[in-house]
Amino acid sequence: MKKNKKIAAAFTLIFTAAATMAGAYALGNFTTRDSSGYVDLSEVDENKTAKTEENEQLAKADQEETGSEFGMDNVMDATDEYKEESSKSARNEMTDEGEETAQETENQNQQMAMAETENENAATGDKAQEQEETKEVEETAEAMSMSAVNESSDVELNFSPEQKLTWPVSGNVIMNYSMENTIYFATLDQYKYNPALIIGCETGDSVKAAADGKIVSIETLDETGTTMTVDLGNGYQAIYGQLKDITLQEGDTCSAGQVLGSVSDPSRYYLKEGSNLYFQLEKDGASVNPLDYLN
């Protein structure tokens, strides 16, 4: 719009100059003629010269204004506008590319986060499933153990004197049962009562159950070392001393002839007597002679 206005103003100026020149020319012709109708050549030359100078000045002015309107300023303006448009377009392209790159990066991050979440969920699910399976196995094992304990506790123990005991180890009796008279203990170097049989054997020999029973206790005593007490039923209990490598636990049941453990080194009460099995039999808490019950 601004350029159109400038062009219109230039044409108006040119048109005005042309009109002025035409009027001046006509006026000159009119004034140079005398009453006889002839033209004064000197005046014509002066008028022509004046008109020529005026035309040159108008042309120069028009050229300067035209140049100022359509010259380097306009070229520079157009160049600046083109540069500005190019820069704006480049900025827009860079912005679009940056936004696309940022969007792609965000999408990739979201996909990676989703993948990590899925992996974590899968690992958590696998771990939970593994824990659940382990728990089920433990519960099953515990149930089986409880069932075994219940079955063991349901075993009917009914030992009677008519039933004979089996020998718990192979060996000779080196000290007899004696609760009426005292006998000599070489290691202690004294005489005392003996409520059990001291059966000589080798360290490591297997010790077997003399009858069916249920293990009441396993304890360590100064005189007899590791000692196991087994309930045989009807008030009878068998006591095994000087043991090691016991294969059963308290509450377990055992059958006649089943291995309970092995013979250990003798305690400090039986060092001179050597390796042996301490075997005691009780009835209602009182010691009885095992030889009366052994086969």
Disulfide bonds with the S-S distance in Angstrom:
none
